[in-house]
Every structure is written in structure tokens, then in C-alpha cells.
Amino acid sequence: MSLISAEDLILEANLGKQTDPAILEPHISSAEIEAKRILGEEMYGKAESYESSSLENEKKIFSEIKKGIIYLAMSYAVHSLNIETQGSGIVQIKGWDQSRSELLSRNDVNDLSNYFRSTGILFLQPYITEKANEGKTGSSIDTGNLYLGAL
């Protein structure tokens, strides 16, 4: 079962209704695979069962894990959304009147992807169990090259 849908991703990332959900599905799948590895199968399974829970704490856990997966999915999707031939890539506004736009540079896309990834990890971090990280040295998880900035 999938914790998030293409519609969740479109809404959270403000991608617009013209975004083809088929483009997002592979990235959602990748994000969920990664979330299962980070959280562990047991915690991921609990999160799935919390979707219809009436307990406030369980709803909160579901909501935060779902949001984390959405941000992970965006970190993957941002690269394929920025392809000129698709006609619906992420654009950068140019000029005072916002009449011109252009696709983001590769470095800008990487920065944006790292931002989405680090934000996703921040939402998942409280639910990472010791069992999920069994056999890994140290007390933290390798999150790659993350940008942990604040607005």
C-alpha cells in the first residue's frame, strides 16, 4: 500500500493540475522504498495502520511520516520535472513583470532536490527506530549531502 498519492505530491509541492500523475508515480515508489529503509518495515507498517486511527497521537505520526515521504518524492521528482521537452518543468521567473521564465540550472535543481530531501528526513527522523539502523555504526543515519538551512 502506498502512503502517498500523486495528488498528495501535486498539492503539497504546488505543481499544478497540469502535472501528469504518471510522471510522479516512479518517484513516489522510490521515496517509499527509501522511507521503509530509513524507518524500518515495522514502523512503516505502523504508520500505514495509523491512517484511519482515531487516536490523535497516531494521526500525528501518520501525518508527519506522510509529509516526509512527500518531500522525499519531490527530491526525486524535481529532476524529471525540469526537462524542457515536457513543457511543464519547474521554472525560474525572470524580469520584474514575471513574463519570462526559464528552466532551473542543474545546480539549482540539485540544491532544490537536497532541500526537499533534508526536509523529508527532518519529518521522518523522530520515527527512526534503533532496529531500523541495526548494524550501522554511529548514532545517526547517512543522509548524503544535505542542506539543513532555515528560512
PANUGU-749162 format. One line per 8 residues: their letters; for each residue x, y, z of N, C-alpha, C. Coordinates in steps of 0.2 Angstrom, whole numbers, plus 5000, padded with zeros to 4 digits. Atoms other than C-alpha are relative to their C-alpha. Example, Ala and Ser with C-alpha at 12.3 -4.5 7.8 and 13.67 -1.06 7.14 Angstrom:
2
AS> 5004,4994,5000,5062,4978,5039,5004,5006,5000  4996,4994,4999,5068,4995,5036,4996,5005,5003
% end
This chain:
151
MSLISAED> 5004,4994,5000,5000,5000,5000,5004,5006,5000  4996,4994,5001,5006,5017,4996,4997,5006,5005  5002,4995,4995,5006,5031,5010,4998,5006,4997  5002,4994,5004,5005,5045,4997,4998,4999,4993  5003,5000,5007,4997,5048,4980,5003,5006,4996  4997,4994,5005,5002,5059,4965,4996,5006,5002  5004,4994,4998,4988,5070,4971,5003,5004,5006  4997,4998,4994,4996,5072,4988,5006,5004,4998
LILEANLG> 4993,4997,5003,5013,5077,4979,4998,5006,4996  5002,4994,5004,5004,5089,4967,4998,5005,5005  5003,4995,4996,4995,5098,4981,5006,5003,5005  4995,4998,4996,5010,5099,4993,5005,5004,4997  4994,4997,5004,5023,5104,4980,4997,5006,4996  5003,4995,5004,5010,5116,4972,5002,4999,4992  4998,5001,5007,5014,5108,4955,4995,5002,4995  5005,4999,5005,4998,5112,4947,4996,4994,4997
KQTDPAIL> 5004,5005,5002,4984,5102,4940,5002,4997,4993  4997,5002,5006,4993,5101,4923,5005,4994,5000  4995,5005,4999,5006,5089,4930,4997,4993,4999  5002,5006,5001,5004,5072,4924,5002,4995,5006  4999,5004,4994,5002,5060,4939,5005,4994,4998  4996,5006,5003,5011,5046,4928,5007,5002,5001  4993,4998,4999,5027,5056,4929,5002,5000,5007  4999,5000,4993,5026,5056,4948,5001,4994,5003
EPHISSAE> 5001,5007,4997,5022,5038,4952,5007,4997,5001  4994,5004,4999,5040,5031,4949,5004,5003,5006  4996,4996,4995,5047,5045,4961,4996,4998,5007  5004,5001,4994,5033,5041,4974,5003,4993,5002  4998,5007,4999,5038,5022,4973,5008,5000,5003  4993,4999,4997,5057,5027,4976,5000,5003,5007  5000,4997,4993,5053,5038,4991,4997,4995,5005  5002,5005,4995,5043,5024,4999,5005,4995,5001
IEAKRILG> 4994,5005,4999,5057,5012,4996,5005,5002,5005  4995,4997,4995,5069,5024,5005,4997,5001,5007  5003,4999,4993,5057,5028,5019,4999,4993,5004  5000,5007,4996,5055,5009,5023,5007,4998,5002  4993,5001,4997,5074,5008,5024,5001,5004,5006  4998,4995,4994,5075,5023,5035,4996,4998,5006  5004,5001,4995,5061,5019,5046,5000,4993,5003  5001,5007,4998,5061,5000,5046,4993,4998,4998
EEMYGKAE> 5007,5003,5002,5047,4989,5040,4995,5000,5005  5005,5000,4994,5039,4988,5057,4997,5007,5001  5003,4993,4999,5037,5007,5059,4996,5002,4994  5004,4999,5006,5032,5009,5041,4993,4997,5000  5006,5004,4999,5019,4996,5044,4995,5003,5005  5004,4997,4995,5013,5005,5059,4997,5006,4998  5002,4993,5003,5012,5022,5050,4994,4998,4995  5005,5002,5004,5001,5013,5037,4993,4999,5004
SYESSSLE> 5006,5002,4996,4989,5007,5050,4997,5006,5004  5002,4994,4997,4988,5024,5058,4996,5005,4996  5003,4995,5005,4980,5032,5043,4992,5001,5002  5007,4999,4998,4962,5028,5049,4999,5000,5008  5000,5000,4993,4966,5029,5068,4996,5006,5002  5004,4995,4997,4955,5039,5079,5004,5004,5006  4996,4998,4994,4969,5042,5092,5005,5006,4997  4997,4994,5002,4977,5060,5090,5007,4999,4999
NEKKIFSE> 4993,5001,5000,4995,5054,5093,5002,4996,4993  4998,5004,5006,4994,5041,5079,4998,5003,4994  5001,4996,5006,4986,5053,5067,5006,5005,4999  4994,4995,5001,5001,5065,5070,5005,4996,4997  4995,5004,5003,5013,5051,5067,4999,4999,4993  5002,5001,5007,5004,5046,5051,5002,5006,4995  4999,4994,5004,5004,5064,5045,5007,5002,4999  4993,4998,5000,5022,5068,5049,5004,4995,4995
IKKGIIYL> 4997,5005,5005,5028,5052,5040,4998,5001,4993  5002,4999,5007,5017,5055,5025,5003,5006,4997  4997,4994,5002,5024,5073,5024,5007,4999,4998  4993,5002,5001,5042,5066,5025,5000,4996,4993  5000,5004,5006,5038,5054,5011,4999,5004,4994  5001,4995,5006,5031,5068,5000,5006,5004,4999  4994,4996,5002,5046,5078,5002,5006,4996,4997  4996,5005,5003,5057,5063,4998,4999,4999,4993
AMSYAVHS> 5002,5001,5007,5047,5060,4982,5001,5006,4996  4998,4994,5004,5049,5078,4977,5007,5001,4999  4993,4999,5002,5068,5077,4979,5002,4995,4994  4999,5004,5006,5067,5063,4966,4997,5003,4994  5004,4997,5006,5054,5071,4955,5002,5006,4997  4997,4994,5002,5062,5088,4954,5004,5000,4994  4995,5001,5005,5075,5081,4942,4996,4999,4993  5003,5001,5006,5062,5075,4929,4995,5005,4998
LNIETQGS> 5005,4994,5001,5050,5090,4931,5004,5006,4996  4996,4995,5002,5064,5101,4925,5003,4998,4993  4997,5002,5007,5066,5094,4907,4996,5004,4995  5003,4996,5005,5062,5106,4893,4995,4997,4996  5004,5003,5005,5054,5094,4882,4993,4998,5003  5006,5001,4996,5040,5091,4895,4995,5006,5000  5004,4994,5000,5034,5108,4894,4997,5002,5007  5003,4999,4994,5029,5108,4912,5005,5000,5006
GIVQIKGW> 4994,5000,4995,5046,5110,4921,4999,5005,5005  5000,4995,4995,5050,5120,4936,5003,5006,4997  4998,4995,5004,5053,5137,4930,5003,5006,5005  4997,4995,4996,5063,5152,4937,4997,5007,4996  5003,4994,5003,5054,5169,4934,5006,5005,4999  4995,4995,5002,5065,5182,4925,4996,5007,4999  5003,4993,5002,5061,5201,4924,4995,5002,5006  5005,4998,4995,5050,5212,4935,4993,4999,4999
DQSRSELL> 5007,5002,5002,5034,5208,4926,4998,4993,5000  5001,5008,5000,5036,5189,4928,4998,4998,4994  5002,5003,5006,5033,5187,4910,5004,4995,4997  4995,5005,5003,5048,5177,4906,5002,4995,5005  4998,5006,4996,5053,5160,4913,5005,4996,4997  4995,5004,5003,5066,5148,4911,5001,4994,5005  4998,5006,4996,5071,5130,4917,5005,5002,5005  4994,4999,4995,5082,5130,4933,5006,4997,4997
SRNDVNDL> 4994,5003,5002,5100,5126,4930,5001,4994,5004  4998,5006,4997,5107,5109,4935,5002,5001,5007  4998,4999,4993,5115,5116,4951,4994,5002,5004  5006,4998,4996,5098,5125,4956,4996,4994,5001  5004,5006,4999,5089,5108,4953,5003,4996,5006  4997,5004,4995,5102,5099,4964,4999,5003,5007  5001,4997,4993,5100,5112,4978,4993,4999,5002  5007,5001,4998,5081,5111,4977,4999,4993,5002
SNYFRSTG> 5001,5007,4999,5082,5092,4977,5003,4999,5007  4997,5001,4993,5094,5092,4993,4995,5004,5005  5004,4996,4995,5082,5105,5001,4994,4995,5002  5006,5004,4999,5067,5093,4998,5002,4994,5004  4998,5006,4997,5077,5078,5004,5001,5001,5008  4999,4999,4993,5083,5086,5020,4994,5001,5004  5006,4999,4997,5066,5092,5024,4996,4994,5001  5003,5006,5000,5059,5075,5021,5003,4996,5006
ILFLQPYI> 4997,5004,4995,5072,5067,5033,4998,5003,5007  5002,4997,4994,5068,5080,5046,4993,4998,5003  5006,5003,4998,5050,5074,5046,5000,4993,5002  4999,5007,4998,5055,5056,5047,5004,4998,5006  4995,5002,4995,5069,5057,5060,4997,4998,5007  5003,5002,4993,5058,5056,5076,4998,4993,5000  5003,5007,5000,5051,5039,5070,5005,4995,4998  4995,5005,5002,5068,5031,5065,5001,4996,5006
TEKANEGK> 4999,5004,4995,5069,5016,5076,5007,4997,5000  4994,5003,4999,5085,5008,5083,5001,4994,4996  5000,5006,5004,5080,4992,5075,5002,5001,4992  4999,4999,5007,5080,5000,5058,5007,5002,4998  4993,4998,5001,5098,5006,5060,5005,4994,5002  4996,5005,4997,5104,4989,5067,5006,4999,4995  4994,5002,5005,5122,4985,5060,5003,5006,4998  4997,4994,5002,5125,5003,5056,5004,5003,5006
TGSSIDTG> 4996,4997,4995,5139,5011,5065,4998,5008,5002  5001,4993,4998,5137,5028,5074,4992,5000,5002  5006,4999,4997,5121,5035,5081,4995,5004,4995  5004,4996,5005,5115,5044,5065,4999,4996,4994  5001,5003,5006,5109,5039,5048,5003,5004,4995  4996,4996,5005,5119,5044,5032,4994,5003,4996  5005,4996,5004,5108,5057,5023,5003,5003,4994  4997,4997,5006,5120,5061,5010,5002,5008,5001
NLYLGAL> 4998,4993,5000,5124,5079,5005,4994,5004,5001  5006,4997,4998,5110,5088,5014,5001,5008,5001  5000,4992,4999,5106,5107,5015,4995,5000,5006  5005,4999,4994,5099,5110,5033,5000,5007,5002  5001,4993,4999,5095,5128,5031,4993,5002,5003  5007,4998,4998,5081,5138,5039,4998,5006,4997  5002,4994,5003,5071,5151,5032,4999,5006,5005
% end
